[in-house]
Amino acid sequence: MEVYFVRHTQVDVPKGTCYGHTDVPLKASFPEEAEAVKQKLAGLTFDASYSSPLSRARKLAAYCGYPDPIIDDRLIEMNYGEWEMQKYSEIKDPRLQEWYDNWQTYKVPGGESCSELFVRVMDFIEDLKKTSYERVVVFCHGGILISASLSQNLIPLDWSVFSAFDYGAVLRIEI
């Protein structure tokens, strides 16, 4: 089965803001960025479309011609808990350094760890394998693309994973 993971377009939050689970707005450039994503998917047909419940993913799905995707909570971006919507430079929590030192497994206070995010993405992928679909599109977030890539050993497990996928990126994997 081919699975196309599509990262949402740019969000309208100040640079350096810690956001994930929060439903943030898209930038005014959404129509142009969404059109570029739509062109990347042009000519492909999908047996099913899925989306994160967050509006930034659902809006891109609708723009690309999938107004009623299957909403799956496992596709939501990582939960940064107590740090959500704070600028990284303004987070006074001393545990932030613990996360920097061990981001793969450190559970964010009130949130989740990257490992937990990976497990939910793997659970989603395992459930997809049980379907008869041949090609699926998934509208989601950077953390989901990172996890899907790691599941296929496509990127290294180091800090570079956080810059692996630009807004509007499309990742194709075979499962």
N, C-alpha and C positions, 0 to 999 in steps of 0.2 A: 504494500500500500504506500502511496505517496502522500505525505503530509506537508502542507505548505503553512508554516507559521509566519504570521504577518504582524510586525510591530506597529503600533499606532503611530500617528504623526506627532509633531512637536506639541508640547503642552505649554500653557500660559502660566508658568510659575517662575519666580525669580531664580536666576542661576545659583546653584549651590544649595538648593532646597532639598531636603530629604523627604521624598514622597514615594508612595508605592500604593498602598491600599486606599488612599484618599482619592475620591472622585474629583479630579481637577479638570479645569476647562482646557480646550485646545486653543492653539494660537489662531489668530485671524488668517494666517496663511494656510489654514486647513484645506480649502478647496483645491489650491494648486498642488499641495503635497499629496492629498488624497487622489488626485487625478494621476499623479506619477505612480502611485501604488496600483491604481486600477489598471494602468497600462502594463505593469509588470505581470498582472494576472490575466491580461487579455488573451483570448484564444484557449484558455483552460476551462474545462468543465469539472465540476465537483459533485460528488455524490452527497456530500453533507457540508454544512458550514457551522462552525462553532465560534463562540465569542466569550471573552471575559464578561462579567456583569458590569464592569465599569464603562461609563459612557464614552470614554475616549476610544475604546475598542469597538463598541457597538456602533458608534457613528461612522467609523471607517468601514465596518462591514456593510452598513446600509449604503454608503456612498459607492462602494464597489459592487453593488447589486445583490446584496444578501441582507435584506431588511429584517428577516426573521431567523437569525442563526440560533442554534441550540446554545443556550446560556449554561455555562459550566463554571461553578465557583472555583474549581481547581485551577482555572486559567487566570485568576486575579493576580495582580502583581504582589510581590513580597510585602508582608506587613511589618512596617518599621516601628510599630507600637508607639511608645512614648516619644519617639523622635520624629514622628510624622509631622510634616509641614514646618519643621524648624530648619533654619539654615545650619548646615554642618558646622560652620565657623562659630555659631552661637550656642551649640549644644554644650551645656556645662556638665553633663553627666560623665563622671570619670570612667564609666563602663564603655564609653565610646572607644577609648583606646583598646580595650579588650576585644571589641569587635574588629577594629583595624588589624590587631595582631592575630586574630583567629576567625576571620569572617566566614570561613566555610562551615563552621559548626557552632559558633557563638549565637545564642538565642537573644535577639534584641529584647530589651525589657518591655513587656507587654505586647510583644510581636512574635516573630518567628525567626528561625535561622535559615541560611541558604540551603542547608541540608534538608530542612523540612519542606522548603519550596521545591527542591529537586524531587523529593519523594512524591509530592502531589502531582508534579508533571509526569513522573514515571507511571503513577497510577492511572492518569488520564491516557497516556500512550498505551498502556496494557489493556485498558478497556477498548480503545480504538481497534486493537488487534483482534478483538472478539467479534467485530462487525464484519459485514461483507463488503464494506466500502473499498473502492480502488483508489480514490483520490479525495482528499479532504482539505479544506482550508480552515485555518484557525486564526482568528483575530485576537491579539493578546498584547503582551508587554515584553520589554527587554529581558526581564528575569526568566520569563518562560522560554524565550529563544535561547538564552544561555543554557538553561537546564536541558532543553532538547538537544542542543549541540553537544553538551557534555555527555549525554546519553549515547551519542554516536562517536565519541572521541574526536570531535571535529575541532575543538579548541583546547588550549591548555588550562589546567586548573590553577590559575594564578590571577593576580590583580588585573591582568589584561582582559579578562572576561568581561569586565564592566564597560569596556569600550568596544566590544566585539560587534555590536549591531547598532547602526544608526536608526533614527526614527524613520519609519516607512520601510524598513528592511524586510525582505522576504527570504525565509530559510526553508529550503526543501530538503526533507529527509525521507528515507525509505525505512519502513518498519515491517 
